[in-house]
């Protein structure tokens, strides 16, 4: 009897082991897909209600009107439950969804086209494991004539280059991995590349900064004046992992990206992205700083020492990891001051990450600084302590202030 029991237990162990071995590749594929969904920050556009993950409805405001993120749960009626993998592959690589419906560029298929078919298979496998959620979403909220999808034939012809990422044989494996992540699933150019009048990427200015309404997605090319040229690879990795480095603290949409996406990336992938972004030095001429006796500088200095210096210090050096450094900071010198104006008017709170769960914040000054005062203090900051940039105009402040009002 003891022998039969041992034999039974041994046979059961073999069967369980065999089953686990057979199930492991499927589990690995789903896990790879889950990671890709995090890298692509899919939830940012496809989750409006945290109680309904990936069920769509998130509003995306474009210069042409609003679009809503689609339901990508496997619900048969309102999601992608009746799609095949081929439908999904075509949406990712061609921008054409189920039934031949052309997708708007707010769904960044212009970047996802670079993803490998295997990565798309893994992502598809993960999406099939999601809880199906019935949530009807009318994605197209655009006014006429932009709501006519046949017009996208022309848009695609002008703005879309289909094709999977091709590694550069002259570069390292690590560089190519970084390029793939930035240009493909990470779709960094969707926010950081300036757009043409039709909303397509100006690829000749790849990653050189772009306006996002109340925010400016900054230049992340390797130039010293307004990009990340002064950052080290370690600075960049720290920023993507924690939302903080010696130059800046992430705020606005980037704080959300760090919180929901990049803090969860594998260390090797963060390193690869840093290697790629820091690989080619870009020379950019720096403007001349305004004279210290310029009336805007004089007025701005008085406001700075009254309202700002307690946190950012009299020399603009800030406090590491708490209050951002303003001195000799490329982001302060950005060609577009929108984010700076928005932070002063509305205040800001950094994203919360696992390594820095207590997020520092800046108060709003909209209630006690008028448009001219805000423009003067930012003009002073942008032209002091090694910075040099165009003055901020009161009209720019006024425009953003109106957008803050309900």
LUMVEXGU-166871 format. One record per residue: residue in three letters; x, y, z of N, C-alpha, C, CB in turn. Coordinates in steps of 0.05 Angstrom, whole numbers, plus 5000, padded with zeros to 4 digits. Glycine has a CB too. Layout:
N
ALAXYZXYZXYZXYZ
...
***
This chain:
406
UNK501749765000500050005000501750255000498150005024
UNK503850255016505750475018507050524991507950435039
UNK507750294977509050314951507150444931509950044941
UNK504550354931502550464913502050754918499950304915
UNK502050834943501651114950503951284940501451154980
UNK506451194943508751334933508651364903511351204942
UNK507851134890507651134861505651334851507050854851
UNK503351354866501251534858502151824861498751484875
UNK503451874884504452154890506452234869505652164918
UNK508252044862510352104842509152154815512251874840
UNK507051994807505752034782504252304781503751804776
UNK502952374804501552624805503452864802500052644832
UNK505752834815507753044813508753084785510152984831
UNK509052864770509952884742507853014725510552604732
UNK505252954731503053064715502853364720500452934721
UNK503053434746502953724753505253874741502853764784
UNK507653754743510053874731509753914701512453714737
UNK508653704688508253724659506253944653507353454648
UNK504153954669502154164664503354444667499754134682
UNK504954474688506154734693508054814670507754734719
UNK509554614660511454664639509954754614513154424633
UNK507654624609506054694585504854974588503854484580
UNK504055044613502655294618504655524619501055284643
UNK507155474625509055684629509455874605511755574636
UNK509755774581510055954558507756144555510455804532
UNK505256044560502956214558502956434579500356054560
UNK503756354604503956544625506056754619504656404652
UNK508356674609510456854602509557054580512956704592
UNK508056954561507057134540505157344551505656974518
UNK503357264569501557454581503057654598499457314598
UNK505057564612506657744629508157944612508557584647
UNK509257854589510658034571508658244560511957884548
UNK506258154554504158334544503358544565501758184535
UNK503158444590502458634612504658844614502258484639
UNK507158764612509358964614509259164591512058814614
UNK508659064567508359244544506159444547507959084518
UNK503959354560501659534565502559754585499259384577
UNK504359694603505459894622507360074607506859754646
UNK509159964591511060124576509460324558512859954558
UNK507360234545505760404528503860584543504260244508
UNK503660544569501760694586498960694574502760984589
UNK498060454566495460424553493160534570494960134546
UNK493460494597491260584614490860884614491860494643
UNK492861034606492661334606490361424588495261454597
UNK490061304565487961384546485461194547489061394518
UNK485860954558483660764556482260714583484660504546
UNK482960864604481660844629480661114639483560714650
UNK478061154639476961404650476061364679474561494633
UNK475161124685474161054712475960834723471160974712
UNK477560884744479260684755477860424762480660784780
UNK475260434767473660194772473160034747471060264786
UNK473660154724473260014698475760034682470760144683
UNK477859894690480459914675480159824646482559744689
UNK481359984629481459944600478759944586482859674595
UNK476660044600473960044588473460304573471860014609
UNK475460474570475260704552473760944565473860634527
UNK473361144549471861384557473561624565470161314580
UNK476261584566477961814574477962014551480861714580
UNK477462274558477262484538480062584530475662714550
UNK480562594504483062684492482362934476484462474475
UNK483163164486482663414471484863464450482463654491
UNK484063514426485863564404485163844393485663354381
UNK486863964376486264224364483764214347488564314348
UNK482863974340480563944322477963864336481163754300
UNK478163814362475863724377476663494396473663634359
UNK474663364407475263164427474862874416473363194451
UNK476562694426476262414420476162274447478662304402
UNK474962034448474761884473476361624469471861824481
UNK477961544489479361294487477461054485481161254511
UNK478060864468476260644463476360434486477060504437
UNK474260284487474060054505475759824493471159964510
UNK477959744507479659534496479559284514482559634492
UNK477459254529477059004544475758804524475159044569
UNK475858544530474758354511471658324512475958084517
UNK470258534518467358534517466558514487466158784530
UNK464758324482464058264454462458494441462358014452
UNK460758634456459058834445460359114444456458854461
UNK461659194466462759464468465759484467461659604492
UNK467159254469470059254469471159124444471059114493
UNK473358974447474658844425474358534426477658914425
UNK472158454439471758164442471158014416469458124460
UNK470358164395469858024369472058084349467158124357
UNK474258194359476658234342478257974340478358474352
UNK479757954319481757744317484557874322481657594289
UNK486557704325489257814327489957974302491357594332
UNK489157874279489758014254488458294254488657854229
UNK486058324265484858584268486658764285482058564280
UNK487558654307489258804326491858884313489758644352
UNK493158694299495658754286495358974266496658494272
UNK493058974251492659174231492259454244490259104213
UNK490859454267490459704281493059824290488559674305
UNK494759654301497359744311499359814289498659524328
UNK499359674268501359714247500459894224502259454236
UNK497759904220496760064197494760284205495359874178
UNK493860284230491960484238489160434227492860754230
UNK488560174222485960104212484759894231486059994182
UNK482459964243481259784262479359574250479759944282
UNK477959444268476059234260473959344240474559124285
UNK473459194219471559274199472659494180469159374212
UNK475259544181476459734162476160024171475159704136
UNK475360074196475060344206477860474211473360354232
UNK478360694198480960824202481060974228481461024179
UNK483360964241483761074268484961354266485460884285
UNK484261524284485461784286488161774299483561984302
UNK489861964292492561964302492861994332494062184289
UNK490762064346490862074375491461794386488162174387
UNK490661584371491661314377494261294363489561084368
UNK496561284378499161324365500161084349501161384386
UNK498561004329499460784311501860874294497160694293
UNK502261134292504661234277507161144291504561534274
UNK507061094318509260984333509060684335509461114361
UNK506660584341506260304345506860134320503360254354
UNK506760264297507460114272510260004274507160304248
UNK511960114291514660014293514959764311516460234304
UNK512759694325512859474343513059204328510459474362
UNK514459014338514658754325512058604328516958584338
UNK511558424309509058274310508958094336508858094286
UNK511358004345511357844369510558014393514157724374
UNK511458254395510558434417507558484416512058704416
UNK506458514392503658544389502158294397502958624360
UNK503258064391501957814399501857794430503457574387
UNK504057874442504257864471502158054484507057924481
UNK502058304473500258494483497358404479500658764469
UNK496758284456494158174450493457954470494058064421
UNK495357784476494857564495494057684522497257384498
UNK495457894531494758014556491958144556496858234563
UNK491358284535488658414533486458204535488458574507
UNK486957964525484857754526484357664555485657524509
UNK486157724573485857634601484357844618488557574614
UNK483858074606482458284621479558214626482658554607
UNK478458324648475558284653473958434632474858384681
UNK472158284617470558424598468658624612468858224581
UNK468558874603466959074616465159194594468659294630
UNK462559184598460659304580460559614584457759184583
UNK461759754565461860044567461860164539464360144584
UNK459560254530459360364503460760634502456360394495
UNK462560664483464060914480463861014452467060874489
UNK462861254448462861374422465461534419460361564418
UNK467461404408470161524408470361784393472161334397
UNK468761814372469062044354467162274363468361964325
UNK468362474376466862704385467562954368467462764415
UNK468962914346469863134330467563264314472063044310
UNK467663524310465663654294466163604264465663964299
UNK464163664248464463644219466463854210461663684204
UNK468163804191468463564175470463364186469163634146
UNK471563424209473763244220472662974228475063384243
UNK470062954233468862704241468562504218466262744254
UNK469162594193468962414170471562264167468362584144
UNK471462004173473861844174475161794147473261574186
UNK473761834125474961794099477162004094472861814076
UNK476962234108479062434106481762334116478262694121
UNK481662124132484162014143485861884122483561824165
UNK484761814099486361714076488461924069484561654052
UNK487662174067489562384061491462434084488062654054
UNK490462424109492162464133494262254134490462464158
UNK493562004130495561784131497661814109494161514128
UNK496761904085498561934063500662144069497062004037
UNK499862354083501662574089503362534115500062834092
UNK502262374134503462374160504362094171501662484179
UNK503861884156504261624167506161454149501661474169
UNK508361364162510161184148510060914162513161294149
UNK508760724148508360454160510960294159506060304145
UNK511460144180513759964179514859904206515860094163
UNK515559654210516759554235519559674239516959244235
UNK520359714264522959824271525159654259523259844301
UNK527059794246529459654235531859734251529759734205
UNK533159544264535559614280537759744263536659364294
UNK539259924275541560044261543959874266541960334272
UNK545059744245547259564249549859704259547859414224
UNK549959964256552260114265552160184295552560364249
UNK549860124307549560184336549459934352546960354340
UNK549759964379549759734397546959624401550959824424
UNK546859384411544359254418542759434438544758974429
UNK544259544457542959704478541759964465545059784500
UNK543260094448542260334434539760264418544460454415
UNK539860044404537459964388535059904405538159724370
UNK535459784428533259734446532059994456534159564471
UNK533760194462532760454470531260594448535060624479
UNK532360574424530960694401528260574397532660674376
UNK528160304399525660164395523560254416526059854397
UNK524360274441522460354462521560634459523860314489
UNK523360824453522661104450520861144425525161274448
UNK521661024403520261074377517760904374522061034354
UNK517660674388515560484384513560484408516560214381
UNK513660274425511660254446511560484465512060004461
UNK513860604472513860834490512561084477516660894499
UNK512461094451511361314435511961594446508361284431
UNK514461644454515261894466514662134447518161894474
UNK514962094421514562304402511762404401515462224375
UNK509862244410507062324409506562584425505162104419
UNK508062604447507862854463510163044458507762784493
UNK512562944453514863114453515763214425517162974465
UNK514363134404515063224377513063424368515262984357
UNK513963664358512063864348510463764325513564114340
UNK507963884323506063784303505763994280503363734316
UNK505063884257504364054234501464144236504963914207
UNK500464314218497764414220495664194220497164604198
UNK496263954209494363734209494563554233494863574184
UNK496463614251496763454275498663224272494063354283
UNK500063214249502063004246504763094257502362934216
UNK506562904262509162964273510963104253510562714283
UNK512363314262514563434246517063264252514963734253
UNK517463054237519562864242522362994240519362634224
UNK522563214225525163344223525863484250525163554201
UNK523963504268524363624294523663424316522663884298
UNK524363174311523662954329524563014358524862694319
UNK522663004377523063034406523963304414525162834414
UNK523563514398524463784404522363954419525263924379
UNK520263824429518363974446515764024431519464234455
UNK513564024446510864054434508864164455509863784423
UNK507064324445504964434462502764244467503864694450
UNK501964204493499764034501497664184516500863794518
UNK496764404505494764564518495964724541492464394528
UNK495464644565496464784589499264704596494564734613
UNK500464524581503164424587504864424562503064134598
UNK507464434566509464414545511064164549511364664544
UNK510763974531512463734532515163814522511263494515
UNK517163824539519763954533521463804512521363994558
UNK523363954503525463844485526963634501527364074474
UNK527063384490528663174504530863074485526762944512
UNK531863254468534163184452536663264468534163334425
UNK538963164459541363194474542763464468543362964468
UNK541363684473542563944470542664084497541064124449
UNK544664254502545164364528543264594535547964464529
UNK542364744515540864984521538064934531540665164496
UNK536464784516533664744525532864444525531864884506
UNK534764264522534163984522535363844546535263844497
UNK536263594543537463444565540463414562536063174567
UNK541663594548544563574543546263584569545463794525
UNK545263734589546763754614546163514633546064014628
UNK544163354626543463124643545362904637540563034637
UNK546062744657547562494653545562274648549462434677
UNK546562034640544761804637543461744664546361554627
UNK544961774686543861724712541661924719546161734734
UNK541962174711539862374715537262284701540662654705
UNK537562194677535262114661533861874673536062064632
UNK535461674681534361434694532961504720536561224699
UNK534161674736532861764761530261894756534761944776
UNK530162064736527662214729525462014721528162414707
UNK526061824704524061634695523261444716525161484670
UNK525061374734524461194756523061324779527061064766
UNK523861564787522861694811521261944806525061744829
UNK521562064782520262324777521962554786517562334789
UNK524362504795526062714806528962674797525862714837
UNK530262894791533262894788534263164797534162824759
UNK536763214793537963454804537063714790540963444803
UNK535663674767534663904752531763964756535263874723
UNK530163754759527263794756525663584772526463784727
UNK523163654777521263464789518963444769520263554817
UNK518163204762516063164742513363274752515762864735
UNK511963404734509263514741507463474717509463814749
UNK504863524721502963504700502863224687503563704679
UNK502563214660502262954647504762774651501862994617
UNK507162894654509562734657509562604685512062904653
UNK508462744705508262614731506562374730507262814752
UNK504362384715502562164712503961934697499962244697
UNK505562004677506961794661508961654679508361924637
UNK510461804695512361674713510861494733514061884728
UNK508661594744507261444765506061184754504961624776
UNK504961194729503560964719505160794700501061054705
UNK507360904690508860754669511860734676508560894642
UNK513360944672516360904671517560814698517561164663
UNK516260864721517460764746517460464747515960884770
UNK515760334730515460044730517159914708512559974726
UNK518560074692520159954670522459794682521160164651
UNK523459594667525759444676528259634676526259204657
UNK530059594694532459754696533959754669534259654718
UNK534159524657535659504631534359684610535859214622
UNK531659694610530359864590530660154596527359794590
UNK530660244621531160524627534060594619530860574658
UNK535960424623538660474615538860494585540560244625
UNK537460324571537560324541536360584531535960084530
UNK534260684542533060934534534961164539530360984549
UNK536361164562538261374569540561364549539361334597
UNK541561134542543761114522542861224495544560814519
UNK540461154487539461254461539161554461536761114455
UNK537761664481537261954481539762124485535262024503
UNK541862004498544262154503546462104482545362084530
UNK545861954461547961864443548962074424546861634426
UNK547262244413548062444393547762724404546462404367
UNK549962864406549963134416548863324395552763224425
UNK547063504403545963694385546763974394542863674384
UNK547864124375548664404381546364594375551264474364
UNK545864764394543664954391544665224401541164864407
UNK544465434385545465694394543765804417545365894371
UNK545065924437543766034460543266334456545365974486
UNK540866434463540366724461541866874483537366784463
UNK541867134480543167304500541167364522544167574487
UNK542067344547540267394570539567694571541667314596
UNK537167754581536368034584538168164604533468044593
UNK538568424601540168584619538768594647540568874608
UNK540368594668539268604695537668854701541468564715
UNK538269074685536869324690534369354672538669554686
UNK533769154657531169154641528869174662530868894624
UNK526969344655524769394674523269134683522769584662
UNK523068944664521668694670523368524690521168534645
UNK525968544686527768394704527768524732530668394693
UNK527768784734527668914760525168844775527969224756
UNK522868864761520268804774520168504781517968874755
UNK521168334763521068044768522767964791521867894744
UNK525068094794526868024816525568084843529568184814
UNK524168304845522868384870520768174878521568664868
UNK519268084857517167884862518467614870515367844837
UNK520567544857521967294863522867284892524367254844
UNK524167494901525167484928522967504949527167724932
UNK520667604941518467624959516867354960516567854951
UNK516567224937514666994935516066724931512667044913
UNK518466724919519666474910522166394924520266504881
UNK523666574934526366514944526366334969527866774949
UNK524266344984524166185009524465885002521566235024
UNK523365794980523565514972525865464952520965424960
UNK526065644932527965604910530665734916526865704885
UNK530965884938533366004947534066254930535765814946
UNK535666434942536266684929537766654903537766864948
UNK539366434901540966394877539566184858543766294884
UNK537066124863535565944846536465654847535766034818
UNK537965574868539065304870537065104880541465304887
UNK534865184892532865004902533864824925531864834880
UNK532264614930533064414950532764144937531264434976
UNK534963994936534963734921532563554929537563584926
UNK531163464909528963274912526463384925529863034928
UNK526563644931524163774943523164004927524763864972
UNK524964204923524264444907526164454883524464704925
UNK525164464859526864444835528864674833525164444810
UNK531164604822533264794816532364964792535964654811
UNK532665224794531965404772534465504757530365644783
UNK536665514771539165614760540265424739541265664782
UNK541165544716542465394694540865134689545365324701
UNK538265164685536464934681535264954653534164934702
UNK535864754636534864764608531764774606535764514593
UNK530364654625527464654623526364934629526264454643
UNK527765094645526965374650527365534624528665494673
UNK529265454608529865604583528265504559532865584577
UNK526265334563524765224541523665434523522365054552
UNK523565374497522565564477519765654483522765444449
UNK518165484495515465544502515065534532513465344488
UNK514165764545514065774574511365674585514466054583
UNK509765544569507065464578506965314605505765294557
UNK508665114608508664964632509365134656510664724630
UNK511365314653512165494675509865674683514565654666
UNK508465784664506165954670504065794684505066084644
UNK503465554674501365394686501965314715501065144669
UNK504565254720505265174747504965414767508165064748
UNK505765654758505565884775502565954780506966124762
UNK500965934760498165994763496565784779496866034736
UNK496965534771495265324782496565164804494565134760
UNK499165194807500565024826501064754814499065004853
UNK502364584829502964324818503664124840505264334797
UNK503063874836503963664854505363454838501663544870
UNK507763374847509263164833507862894835512163144844
UNK508562714818507462444819508662294843508062294793
UNK507062104852507961934875508961674864505561884895
UNK511461594871512661354862513361174886515061404844
UNK514060924880514760734901517160834917515260464889
UNK519060954904521461044917521161314930523861054898
UNK519161474921518561734932515561764935519761964915
UNK514361634955511461634958510261904967510661424977
UNK511862074979510962334988511662534967512062415016
UNK509662624952510262804929510263094938508162764907
UNK512463244932512563534938510563684921515363644935
UNK509763924930507864084916508564374916505064044928
UNK507464514896507764804895505064934895509364894868
UNK504665144911501965274913501365444888501765444938
UNK498765494885497865674864498365964871494865624857
UNK499166124851499466404855497566564838502366494849
UNK495566434826493666574809492066784825491766374796
UNK491666724850489966904867491267164875489066754891
UNK493967174875495267414885497467524867496367354912
UNK497667414843499567534823497967584798501967354818
UNK498067834787496667884762498367794738495968184760
UNK497267834714498567734690501367854686496867784665
UNK501568114691504168244687506168154708503868544688
UNK505268114732507068024753508167734748505668024780
UNK506367564738507167294731509167294708504767114724
UNK508567454688510467474665513167584673509167644643
UNK513167784691515667904700517367714716515168154716
UNK516167574735517767394752518867154736516067284775
UNK517267064716518266844699520466944680515966714684
UNK520167194670522167314653524767334669521267584643
UNK524667414694526967434711528267164715526267564739
UNK526766964722527766694726529066584701525566504736
UNK527866634678528866524652531366674642526666544631
UNK532166894656534467044648536367094671533567304635
UNK536366924691538166954713539666694719536667034739
UNK541966714733543466484742544366284720541866334763
UNK545166394697546066234675543866164655547165984685
UNK541366254659539166214640539066454621536466184655
UNK538066394597537466604577535266504560540066664560
UNK533066654558530766574543528966814537529166354558
UNK527166774518525366994510523667074534523566904487
UNK523067334537521267424558518467304556521067734558
UNK517167274578514467174579512567404576513767004605
UNK510667384558508767604553506367584571507967614523
UNK505267814581502867804597500567674582502068084604
UNK500367704556498167574541498267274543498367664511
UNK500667164544500866864548499766784574503866774545
UNK500266944595499166884622496166914621500467074643
UNK495167114609492367164608490866934594491767424593
UNK491966834573490766614558490466364576492366544533
UNK492566294590492566064607490766104632495365984616
UNK490666354641488966404664486066364657489366704674
UNK485266444633482466404624481766104623482066534597
UNK483765944615483265654613482965524641485565524598
UNK483965654661483765544688480965594700485865664706
UNK479665804690477065874702474965674693476266164693
UNK473165594711471065394704468965514686469765304729
***
